[in-house]
Amino acid sequence: MGLRAYDVSEWGFFRFSGIDAKAFLQGLVTADVRKLESGLMLPACVLTPKGLMVADCELYEETEMSVLVVTRPAAAVGLLKTFEKKVMLSKSTMRVLSGRAWLVIGAGYERGLPWTRLSQPARLLIGADPPEEAEILSEPEFEALRVASGLPWFGADMDAATLPLEARQEAAISLDKGCYMGQETVSRIVHMGHVNKTLMGLRFTGSPAAVGSVVSGTAARSARSPARRAVCPSP
């Protein structure tokens, strides 16, 4: 399969710059910002003080004093509101970026930034057009790809009433970085309890069930079976 491209210009792009940009983000996101390095994508979440989701995002080191934060459209406003007042108390600045941006999906493409959320190789291309030979993906086509990849989507699979561990955000959470906003709730769940519901992927044989249906069944092995995401009670 050749290269494919998906327009992500409506996503949220934020640049944090300043001598304490990394330290500022370290106290507000779930990931350990000290692990950031050039050419690496660091998944993270932004939480409320009560530990509920504000946004899932990706962090990229641009320079020693500049970090790019990328999130989905439905999470961008919440992330902006969370950071815009707090950044005024730091020695950093926050800039909202705009312009064309694309995900280029497929092996062998090396431009842009790594975006490892999908089951296939993908690069995030900001401020440039995708390669001419890339097939442009429609929104339903990208939706099918991200669901098959097990990628939760803010505004569809999770929202402001979701705990990060309900939305399978374990890879975005550091358990040894120290304090961050919402850390107490996450730590209590991990070390003293559990979540009562969990997002998971389902595959159906035959016709897929409608959203909201109550179903029972066994896992399908066929990669061709329709895929859906569902919130199910935790065992």
N, C-alpha and C positions, 0 to 999 in steps of 0.2 A: 504494500500500500504506500502511495506517495505522500507528500506533505499535505497537511490540511491546516487551515487557519480559521481562527474564531475571533471576532471583533470584541474586545474587552474595554473599549474606550469609556464605557459607563461605570467601570469599576472605580473604587476609591484609591487614589494615589497620594501619599503624604510624604514629605521630606522633612526630617528632623535634623537640624544642623546646630552645632555649637560645641563648646568644650566639654559639656556634660550631657550630650545627646544620648549616649549609650546608658549612662547612669540614670538619666531621667526615665528612659524606657524600661530599664531593669526593675524599677519600682512599680511599674504599671502593667506589664505583660507577664503571662505565665511562663514563657520560655526564658532560658538563661542567656541574656544578651551577650555575656562574656564569651560565648561560643561562636559569635558571629565572626566570619572572615570573608574576604573577597571571593566571589564566585560561589557562595553557599546560600541556599535558601533555608531560613530558619522559621518553621511554623510556630505560631503563637496564638494566644487568645487574649482579649481584653475583657475583664469581668467587672461587675458592679461590686461595691463593698460587701454585698451579701453573697457573692460568688455566682451570680447569674451571668449569662452571656451578653456581652455588648457587641463583640465582633470576633470572628476568626480572621487571621491575617497572616501574611508572610513578611519577614524582615530581610533586608539586604544591606550589607555594608557597602556604601559608596566610597567613603573615605574614613579615616580614623575619627572624624568629627561629623559624619553625615550618614544617616540611616534612612533608607526608603522603606515605607510600610505600605502594603497593598492589601486591599480587602474588597469584598463584594458590594454591589450597589445598595442592598438593603441594610448593610451594616455600616456604611460610610458615614451617615449622619450621626449615629450613636458614637462612633469612634471620634468624630470631630468634636462633639459636645463634651465627651469625656476628657479630651486632651487640651482643648483650646484655653480653658481657664488655668489648668495646672501648669501648662508650659510657660505661662507668664511669671510663675514663681521660680522658674529655672533660669539657667544661663543659655538656653537654647531657643530656637525659633522653629515654628511649624509652618510649612508652606503646602497648600493644596495644589496639586499638579493637575493639568488638563491637557488634552490633545489625543492623538490617535495612539491606540495600543492594541496589540494582537497577541494571542497565543498561537504559536506555530507548533503543530503536533506532528511528530514523526521522527524517525531515526535519521541521523546524519546532519541535522541542522545545528549549527554551533553559535549563531549570533544571539544576542540578547542575554537574558538571565534564566537560570534553571527554574523550572516550575514543576515540582515533583509530586503534585497532588493527584495526577492521573496514573492509570496503569500503563500508559504509553509515554515515551519521551516527549517532553514539551518544553518550549522556551518562551519566555515573556519578552516581547519586543515592544519597546516604548519609543514613540516619536519617529517611527519608521514604518514603511509599508512591508507587508509580508512578501516572500518570494513570488514571482509571477506564476510559477508552476503550481503553487499551492491551491488546492480546492477550498473554496470558502464554505465553512460549515454554517448551517442554519441554526437557530436557537434550539429547535427540537432535536437536531442531530447532536449538538453538544450536550444537551440534557441527557440523551441516551448514553453518551460516552461517560459523562461524569457519574451517572447512577451505576452503570456497569463497573466503574472504577471504585465505587464505594465512597465517593466524595460527598459529605454532607454540605448542604447549601443553606446559608443564612437567609431566612425569609420563607423557606420551604420546609426543610427538615429540622430547623432549629430557629429559635427566636429569643426575645428578651426574657422569656419565662423558662428557658432551658438551662440546666446545669451542664457544664462542659463535658463531664463524664457521661451524661445521658446521650450526648452527641458524638461519642467516640473520639474525643479530642486528646487522648492520652499522649500522642506523639508531640503535642504542642505544650505539654505541661512538664516543667522541671520540678522534681520533688526534693531537690537539695540546694536550690539557689538562694533560699532565704525568703524574706517577706516581699509580697507584692499585693496589689489590691485584689481582694477576694480569696487570698491564700488560705485563710483560716477555714473556710467552708470546704475547699478542696482537700485540705489535709485531714479534716475530720471525716470526710467520706472515705478517703483512701485508707486511713489507719483505724477507724472506729466503726465504720458502717458500710453502706453500699447505696447505689441509686436504685430506685424502684422501677425504672423503665429505661430501656436502652434502644437506641437506633440501630437497626441491622438491615442487611440486604436480604431480599427474598427472590426466588425464581419460581415461576409457575410453568407447569406443562399445560398445553392447551391455551384457552383464552385467559388472559390475566384478569384477576379480580379488580373490581372498581375500587377507587380510593375510598376508604372508610368502611369497606366490607370486613366482616368478621370471618376469618378463614382458619382452616387447619390443614395440615399436610406435611409432606416430607421434602427434604432438599432435593432439587433437580440437578442432575449432573451435566445436562446438556448446556453448552455455552450458548445455544441458540434460543433457549427458553427465555421468555420475557422477564426483565428484571424490574423490581420495584424497591422502594425504601419504605420501611415501616418502623414505628415506635412500638416495641413489645415489652411486656412485663419482664423484669430481670428475674433469673432463676433464684 
